[in-house]
Amino acid sequence: MNPLERISIDPAIRFGKPCVRGTRLTVGEVLEYLATGRSEAELFVDFPQLSRADVLACFAFAAARERRIRVDPAA
């Protein structure tokens, strides 16, 4: 499975924010959890429905979004 297939965007769930498929956890929430210094092990204790593949999919989604950002060289 392509990692990005683990991420879904549905306007009826969390106002269309990208979520881990089958959950209401947004990509941003997963990344913010880890960015605050909590470990992946802590994430899995707090959210047992997540898998390592889900976390990697969140990273892949964020990386793909980063590649699409346009930079204005004049700015």
Sequence and secondary structure as in RCSB ss.txt:
>XXXX:A:sequence
MNPLERISIDPAIRFGKPCVRGTRLTVGEVLEYLATGRSEAELFVDFPQLSRADVLACFAFAAARERRIRVDPAA
>XXXX:A:secstr
  GGGGEE  TTSGGG  EETTSS BHHHHHHHHHTT  HHHHHHH TT  HHHHHHHHHHHHHHHHH    TT 
